[in-house]
Amino acid sequence: MPNKIHDVAVVGFGPVGQLLAILLGRQGHDVLVLERWPEPYPKPRAVHFDHEIGRIFQAAGVAEQVMAITDPVPDFYEWRNRAGESLLRIDWSGTGESGWPTANFFSQPDLERVLAEVAEGISSVTVLRGHEVIDHAEHGEHVEITAGSADGERVFAARWVIGADGANSFVRRAMGVPITDLGFFFDWLIVDTLPHDDLRWSPMNWQLCDPVRPTTIVSGGPGRRRWEFMRLPTETVADLNTTETAWRLLEPWGRTPANTGIERHTVYTFQARCVDTWRAGRLLLAGDAAHLMPPFAGQGMCSGLRDALNLSWKLNLVLHNIADPALLDTYSTERSAHVRHAIEMSIALGEVICVLDEHVAAQRDLRMIAGDADPARVLPAGAPPVLGHGVLHREPDGTLAPGVGQLVPQHRISQGHAIGLLDDIAGSGFKILTDGPVADIVLTDDQWAFLDEIEATVLQLSTDGRYGTFADLDNAYLPWLREHHAVAAILRPDFYLYASAPTPPALGDLIDELRAHLRPAYRTTAPVTGALAELLHPSPTESR
């Protein structure tokens, strides 16, 4: 038995494991990280993150460092056919709804260096590289994990173990959970380059939808370019994955050894898989260990970082004995549904891009050109991304009110002389936005104590910030509340809407309901009705 039981052991130290270590470590938890490789992998892999992920980096306190190694997109993302006609154009310029640039490109080794330096600088985080987890055993209140290293085997213990150990995850195998294969398989040659010239690429990122060879041309981060070439049925992976083939395919793009260096070339099999259960006892999964998707929507790593934020705020409450461990089951249900949406969107885009039949491609081009390359008209229709069943308020009929379970935008607010984006001013925990002094009117001392316990911030908004309120500087949150016919809204630590309150008394009811979500055994002393009553006292049929 090890002498020390860590709060959390994170297996894997890629971006997802690094973010978990930072978030949990900064919340004061004892985090052990076990990484199988002795040195960081030096070659590019992921290259894109969106505005929401920028907000996650902001919450982790690494915004400045990440932006220093990132290229925000200044223009648009375009699909073109062989004739150069625009099939799709998406505006990626400017600021997205999370207060960050809409789309951002980076080199993964640079990102991992930034995140690793921050994680290893937190006193409660221990990172052990060159330690491959090879066995585990659960012992009631903790898990023992055995890791092999150059110095032999060592046994560690942790209350919770998170597998952020990639597609070949040991933790997933240990959990014994099935994987759902969604039946999407295409091989692509990825060529990461270092141009020696200063050629300006416009647009920065685009897709050639040519049935002769579908090709992706994107940024690889500052000073880098990436090409992705689809494998044709007449080619083998071995034929495609050579330096000679890479140069042959780059040559029509004006890239030669005289003006470009190849940093890496490799063949990836784009595929779509996910697990349905992300928790088994004290073992949990995050990132590629739980899901894989084609890269066409740029959401692979992004989804893993969303996993990390969702899991970290829930695990933080469990470790502090504020929430019941059953709360962690909602991590699985919420994220699996959300990720499934991202996977299905990526597959839908891939099915439009990966067309090798000339006739089918011609029909596709006619349809998309007729739609004026407008994403709303030419892309497959789909529902908005919404979290699955979990810590979300539901109406009496079981439905979600508009906006619940979806990302809440981040705008500028101020209090006194402090001016900034919402999360910088209010912190990264629960937030309650109110239209004026609603909370002071209706909340009880017990409810205020609960909000203090979960470190929630109540922001009573006004247009000018008078009388101790927060000023809605961008005139965004107050109109948003009124558009939703709400006097208040409860935002979760991962920026998703828990509920909006149509009346002042409803805010108190929703806070009691939130407490019941975190602590199923909680019971209010006052009589409750409707959805809250059903949550606290389910019918005999549903309780079975």
C-alpha positions in Angstrom: 0.0 0.0 0.0 1.5 3.4 -1.0 2.1 5.8 1.8 0.2 8.6 0.1 -3.2 8.7 -1.5 -3.4 11.5 -4.1 -6.7 13.2 -4.8 -6.5 12.5 -8.5 -4.2 10.6 -10.8 -4.2 11.7 -14.4 -2.9 9.1 -16.9 -1.5 10.9 -19.9 0.0 14.4 -20.3 -1.2 15.7 -23.6 -3.3 18.9 -23.8 -6.3 17.2 -22.0 -4.2 15.8 -19.2 -2.3 19.0 -18.8 -5.5 21.1 -18.6 -6.9 18.7 -16.0 -3.8 19.0 -14.0 -3.9 22.8 -14.1 -7.6 23.1 -13.3 -7.6 20.6 -10.5 -4.2 21.8 -9.1 -5.3 25.4 -9.0 -8.3 24.3 -7.0 -6.0 23.0 -4.4 -6.1 19.3 -5.1 -3.2 16.9 -5.0 -2.8 15.8 -8.6 -0.4 13.0 -9.8 0.2 12.8 -13.5 1.7 9.7 -15.1 3.0 10.0 -18.7 4.3 6.9 -20.5 6.8 8.8 -22.7 10.0 10.2 -21.1 10.1 13.3 -23.4 7.3 15.4 -25.0 6.5 14.4 -28.6 8.1 17.1 -30.8 6.0 16.8 -33.9 2.8 18.7 -34.8 -0.6 17.0 -34.4 -3.7 19.2 -33.5 -3.6 22.7 -35.0 -7.0 24.4 -34.3 -9.1 25.6 -31.4 -12.2 27.7 -31.4 -13.4 30.7 -29.3 -14.9 28.5 -26.6 -11.6 26.7 -26.1 -9.9 30.1 -25.8 -12.3 30.9 -23.0 -11.3 27.6 -21.3 -7.7 28.6 -21.5 -8.7 31.9 -20.0 -10.4 30.1 -17.1 -7.2 28.1 -16.6 -5.2 31.3 -16.3 -3.1 30.6 -19.4 -4.7 33.0 -21.9 -1.6 35.2 -22.4 0.8 32.3 -22.9 -1.5 30.6 -25.3 -2.2 33.6 -27.4 1.6 34.2 -27.7 1.9 30.9 -29.7 -1.3 31.2 -31.7 -2.4 32.6 -35.1 -6.0 33.9 -35.0 -7.7 33.5 -38.4 -8.0 37.0 -40.1 -10.4 36.0 -42.9 -12.6 33.0 -43.8 -12.6 29.3 -44.3 -13.5 28.2 -47.8 -14.3 25.1 -49.8 -13.5 25.3 -53.6 -14.1 22.9 -56.4 -11.5 22.1 -59.1 -12.5 25.1 -61.1 -11.8 27.4 -58.2 -15.5 28.1 -57.6 -16.6 28.7 -54.0 -18.7 25.9 -52.6 -18.7 27.1 -49.0 -17.5 30.2 -47.2 -17.5 30.5 -43.4 -16.5 33.8 -41.8 -13.8 33.0 -39.2 -12.6 36.6 -38.7 -13.1 38.7 -35.7 -14.2 37.8 -32.2 -16.5 34.8 -31.4 -19.3 34.6 -28.9 -16.9 33.6 -26.1 -14.9 36.8 -26.4 -12.0 35.1 -28.1 -11.0 35.0 -31.8 -13.5 32.8 -33.7 -10.8 30.3 -34.9 -7.1 29.9 -33.9 -4.2 27.9 -35.2 -1.2 26.6 -33.3 1.5 23.9 -33.2 0.8 21.3 -30.6 4.3 21.0 -29.3 4.2 24.8 -28.5 0.9 24.4 -26.8 2.0 21.4 -24.7 5.2 23.3 -23.7 3.1 26.2 -22.4 0.6 24.0 -20.6 3.3 21.7 -19.1 5.3 24.6 -17.7 2.2 26.0 -16.0 1.1 22.6 -14.6 4.5 21.7 -13.4 4.7 25.0 -11.7 1.7 24.3 -9.4 2.9 23.0 -6.0 0.1 20.4 -5.7 0.8 18.8 -9.1 3.4 16.1 -9.5 4.3 15.1 -13.1 6.2 11.8 -13.7 7.3 11.2 -17.3 8.5 7.9 -18.4 5.9 6.1 -16.3 3.6 3.7 -18.2 0.5 2.5 -16.3 0.3 -1.2 -16.6 -2.1 -2.4 -13.9 -4.7 -1.1 -11.4 -6.8 -2.3 -8.5 -9.8 -0.6 -6.8 -9.9 -0.5 -3.0 -13.2 1.1 -1.9 -12.2 4.7 -1.4 -9.1 4.7 -3.7 -7.5 3.1 -6.7 -4.0 1.6 -6.8 -2.2 2.0 -10.1 1.1 0.3 -11.1 3.4 2.1 -13.5 6.6 0.8 -15.1 9.6 3.0 -15.6 13.3 2.8 -16.3 13.8 2.3 -12.6 11.3 -0.5 -12.3 7.6 -0.7 -11.2 6.0 1.6 -8.7 2.6 1.6 -7.1 0.6 4.8 -6.6 -2.8 5.5 -5.1 -5.4 8.1 -5.8 -9.0 8.7 -4.9 -9.9 9.1 -8.6 -8.1 8.1 -11.8 -8.7 9.9 -15.1 -7.6 8.3 -18.4 -6.5 11.0 -20.7 -4.2 8.5 -22.3 -5.3 8.7 -26.0 -6.9 6.3 -28.5 -5.1 3.3 -27.1 -6.1 4.1 -23.5 -5.1 1.7 -20.7 -7.7 3.2 -18.5 -10.5 2.5 -21.0 -9.4 -1.1 -21.3 -9.3 -1.4 -17.5 -12.9 0.0 -17.4 -14.0 -2.6 -19.9 -16.5 -0.2 -21.6 -17.7 -0.9 -25.1 -16.8 1.4 -28.0 -19.3 2.4 -30.6 -17.9 2.6 -34.1 -19.8 5.0 -36.4 -18.4 3.5 -39.6 -16.3 6.3 -41.1 -12.8 5.3 -42.4 -10.6 7.3 -44.8 -6.8 7.5 -44.9 -5.2 10.9 -45.4 -1.5 11.8 -45.7 -0.7 14.7 -43.3 2.3 16.8 -44.3 3.4 19.5 -41.9 5.8 22.1 -43.4 8.0 25.0 -42.5 8.0 27.5 -45.4 11.2 29.4 -45.8 9.5 32.3 -47.6 6.9 34.8 -46.4 4.1 33.9 -48.9 0.7 35.2 -47.7 -1.9 32.5 -48.0 -5.4 33.9 -48.7 -7.6 32.5 -47.5 -5.5 31.2 -44.7 -7.5 27.9 -44.5 -9.3 26.2 -47.3 -10.5 22.9 -48.7 -10.0 21.7 -52.3 -13.1 19.5 -53.1 -11.6 17.9 -56.2 -12.5 14.2 -56.8 -9.1 13.7 -58.4 -7.7 14.2 -54.9 -9.5 16.0 -52.0 -7.0 18.2 -50.3 -6.9 20.4 -47.2 -4.6 23.4 -46.9 -4.5 25.1 -43.5 -2.2 26.9 -41.1 -0.1 24.8 -38.8 0.4 27.6 -36.4 2.8 30.6 -36.6 5.3 30.0 -39.4 3.8 26.7 -40.4 1.6 25.2 -43.2 -0.2 21.9 -43.3 -1.4 19.9 -46.3 -3.7 16.9 -46.0 -4.1 14.6 -49.1 -6.8 11.9 -49.2 -5.5 8.4 -50.2 -7.0 7.1 -53.5 -8.3 3.6 -53.9 -5.3 2.8 -56.2 -2.8 3.7 -53.5 -1.5 1.8 -50.5 -0.7 3.5 -47.2 2.9 2.5 -47.7 3.0 4.1 -51.1 1.5 7.3 -49.8 3.5 7.7 -46.6 6.9 8.5 -48.1 9.0 11.7 -48.3 9.0 11.3 -52.1 5.3 11.2 -52.3 4.9 14.2 -50.0 7.2 16.3 -52.2 5.4 15.1 -55.3 2.0 16.2 -53.9 3.4 19.5 -52.6 5.1 20.4 -55.9 1.9 21.6 -57.7 1.4 24.0 -54.7 4.8 25.6 -55.4 6.4 23.9 -52.4 9.9 22.5 -53.0 13.0 21.8 -50.9 14.2 25.2 -52.0 11.5 27.1 -50.2 10.1 24.6 -47.7 11.1 22.1 -45.1 9.0 19.1 -44.2 8.6 18.8 -40.5 6.5 15.6 -40.5 4.6 13.4 -42.8 2.3 10.6 -41.7 -0.9 8.8 -42.7 -3.9 9.0 -40.4 -7.0 6.9 -40.6 -9.8 9.4 -40.0 -12.4 7.5 -38.0 -15.4 8.1 -35.7 -15.7 6.2 -32.4 -17.0 6.9 -28.9 -17.7 5.2 -25.7 -21.1 5.4 -24.1 -19.9 5.2 -20.5 -17.2 7.5 -19.3 -17.1 6.5 -15.7 -16.7 3.1 -14.0 -16.4 3.3 -10.3 -13.4 5.6 -9.6 -12.1 5.5 -13.2 -13.0 8.1 -15.7 -12.1 9.0 -19.3 -11.4 12.2 -21.2 -10.3 13.2 -24.6 -9.2 10.6 -27.3 -9.6 7.9 -24.7 -13.3 8.5 -24.9 -13.9 9.6 -28.5 -12.3 10.0 -31.9 -13.7 12.0 -34.8 -12.6 13.1 -38.3 -10.9 16.5 -38.3 -13.2 18.3 -40.7 -14.9 20.4 -38.1 -11.6 20.9 -36.1 -13.3 19.6 -32.9 -11.1 16.6 -31.8 -8.8 18.3 -29.3 -11.5 21.0 -28.6 -13.9 18.2 -27.4 -11.3 16.8 -25.1 -10.7 20.2 -23.5 -14.4 20.6 -23.0 -14.3 17.2 -21.3 -11.6 18.5 -18.9 -13.5 21.5 -17.9 -16.8 19.7 -17.3 -15.1 17.0 -15.3 -12.9 19.3 -13.3 -15.6 21.5 -11.8 -17.7 18.4 -10.8 -14.7 16.5 -9.4 -13.7 19.7 -7.5 -17.1 19.7 -5.7 -16.9 16.0 -5.0 -13.4 16.2 -3.6 -14.4 19.1 -1.3 -17.4 17.0 -0.1 -19.8 19.7 -1.5 -21.4 17.3 -4.0 -22.2 13.6 -4.0 -20.0 11.3 -6.2 -23.1 10.5 -8.2 -22.6 13.9 -9.8 -19.8 12.4 -11.8 -22.3 10.2 -13.6 -23.6 13.4 -15.2 -20.2 14.0 -16.7 -20.7 10.9 -18.8 -24.3 11.6 -19.9 -23.7 15.3 -20.6 -20.4 15.0 -22.5 -21.3 11.8 -24.5 -24.3 13.5 -26.0 -22.4 16.7 -26.8 -19.5 14.8 -28.3 -21.8 12.7 -30.4 -23.1 15.9 -32.0 -19.5 17.0 -32.8 -18.7 13.5 -34.3 -21.8 13.4 -36.4 -21.1 17.0 -37.7 -17.6 16.0 -38.6 -18.8 12.9 -40.4 -21.4 14.9 -42.3 -18.7 17.4 -43.5 -16.4 14.5 -44.4 -19.1 12.8 -46.5 -19.3 16.1 -48.5 -15.5 16.4 -48.9 -14.4 12.8 -49.4 -16.1 12.4 -52.8 -14.1 10.6 -55.6 -16.9 10.1 -58.1 -16.9 12.8 -60.8 -20.7 12.7 -61.3 -21.4 12.9 -57.6 -18.9 15.7 -57.2 -20.5 17.6 -60.0 -23.9 17.3 -58.5 -22.5 18.4 -55.1 -20.9 21.5 -56.7 -24.1 22.5 -58.5 -26.1 22.3 -55.3 -23.5 24.3 -53.2 -23.0 26.9 -55.8 -26.7 27.4 -56.2 -26.8 28.0 -52.4 -24.3 30.8 -52.8 -21.8 29.0 -50.6 -23.9 30.0 -47.6 -23.3 27.5 -44.7 -26.9 27.8 -43.6 -28.0 26.7 -47.1 -25.4 24.2 -48.2 -24.2 22.3 -45.1 -26.2 19.4 -43.7 -28.8 20.5 -41.3 -28.4 19.6 -37.7 -29.6 20.4 -34.2 -27.5 22.8 -32.1 -25.0 21.3 -29.7 -26.7 20.7 -26.3 -25.5 18.9 -23.3 -27.1 15.5 -22.5 -29.1 14.7 -19.4 -27.4 16.0 -16.3 -27.1 19.2 -14.2 -29.7 21.1 -16.2 -33.1 22.5 -15.2 -35.9 20.8 -17.0 -39.4 22.0 -17.5 -42.3 20.0 -15.9 -42.8 18.1 -19.2 -39.1 17.1 -19.1 -38.0 19.5 -21.9 -35.2 22.0 -21.8 -36.2 25.7 -22.0 -34.5 27.6 -24.9 -30.8 28.1 -24.3 -30.5 25.6 -21.4 -27.6 23.2 -21.9 -26.0 25.6 -24.4 -23.0 27.9 -24.3 -23.6 31.3 -22.8 -21.6 34.1 -24.6 -19.0 36.1 -22.8 -19.1 39.9 -23.0 -17.5 42.8 -21.2 -18.8 44.0 -17.8 -17.5 46.3 -15.2 -17.7 47.0 -11.5 -16.2 50.3 -10.3 -12.9 50.7 -12.1 -12.6 47.0 -12.9 -13.4 46.4 -16.6 -13.0 43.1 -18.5 -14.7 40.0 -19.9 -17.3 38.3 -17.7 -15.0 35.5 -16.5 -12.1 37.8 -15.7 -14.3 40.0 -13.5 -16.5 37.3 -11.9 -14.2 34.3 -11.8 -14.7 30.8 -13.3 -17.2 29.3 -10.9 -21.0 29.4 -11.0 -22.4 32.8 -11.9 -25.9 34.2 -11.5 -26.7 37.1 -13.8 -29.7 39.2 -12.7 -31.6 42.1 -14.2 -31.2 44.5 -11.3 -31.3 43.6 -7.5 -33.4 40.4 -7.9 -31.3 38.2 -5.7 -31.3 40.6 -2.8 -35.1 40.5 -2.8 -35.8 36.8 -2.9 -32.9 34.7 -1.6 -32.9 33.3 1.9 -29.9 33.2 4.2 -29.7 29.4 3.6 -29.6 29.9 -0.2 -26.9 32.6 0.1 -24.9 30.2 2.3 -25.2 27.5 -0.4 -24.1 29.9 -3.1 -21.1 30.9 -0.9 -20.2 27.2 -0.4 -20.1 26.5 -4.1 -18.3 29.8 -4.6 -20.9 31.2 -6.9 -20.8 34.9 -7.9 -24.1 36.9 -8.1 -23.8 39.7 -10.7 -26.7 42.2 -10.4 -26.5 44.0 -13.8 -27.6 47.4 -14.8 -26.8 49.6 -17.8 -24.6 52.0 -15.9 -23.2 50.1 -12.9 -24.7 52.4 -10.3 -25.5 51.4 -6.7 -23.0 48.6 -6.6 -24.3 46.7 -9.6 -22.2 45.4 -12.5 -22.4 47.4 -15.7 -23.4 45.5 -18.9 -20.8 47.4 -21.0 -21.6 45.8 -24.3 -25.4 46.0 -23.7 -25.5 42.3 -24.3 -26.6 40.4 -21.1 -29.6 42.5 -20.2 -31.1 42.3 -23.7 -30.3 38.5 -23.6 -32.1 38.1 -20.3 -35.1 40.0 -21.5 -35.2 38.1 -24.8 -35.5 34.9 -22.8 -38.2 36.5 -20.6 -35.9 36.0 -17.6 -35.0 38.1 -14.6 -32.0 35.9 -13.8 -29.9 33.2 -15.3 -27.6 30.6 -13.6 -24.4 29.8 -15.5 -22.4 26.7 -14.8 -18.6 26.8 -14.4 -18.2 25.4 -17.9 -20.2 28.4 -19.3 -23.3 26.5 -20.1 -26.8 27.7 -19.0 -28.2 25.8 -16.1 -31.5 27.6 -16.1 -33.2 31.0 -16.4 -35.7 32.3 -13.9 -38.8 34.0 -15.3 -39.7 35.6 -12.0 -37.8 36.5 -8.8 -39.3 33.7 -6.7 -38.4 31.2 -9.4 -34.7 32.1 -8.8 -34.8 30.7 -5.3 -36.5 27.6 -6.5 -33.8 27.0 -9.1 -31.1 27.5 -6.5 -32.7 24.8 -4.4 -33.0 22.6 -7.4 -29.3 23.1 -8.2 -28.4 22.0 -4.7 -30.5 18.9 -5.2 -28.6 18.2 -8.4 -25.3 18.4 -6.5 -26.6 16.5 -3.4 -29.5 14.1 -4.3 -30.2 13.6 -0.6 -30.9 17.3 -0.1 -34.5 18.2 0.9 -36.0 21.6 1.3 -38.1 22.3 4.3 -40.6 24.3 2.4 -43.2 22.5 0.2 -42.2 22.5 -3.4 -44.1 21.7 -6.6 -43.7 21.1 -10.3 -40.4 20.0 -11.8 -38.5 20.5 -8.5 -40.9 18.3 -6.6 -40.6 15.6 -9.2 -36.8 15.8 -9.0 -36.7 15.5 -5.2 -39.5 13.0 -4.9 -39.8 10.9 -8.1 -42.8 8.9 -8.8 -42.7 5.1 -7.8 -42.6 4.2 -11.5 -39.7 6.5 -12.3 -37.8 5.6 -9.1 -37.5 2.0 -10.3 
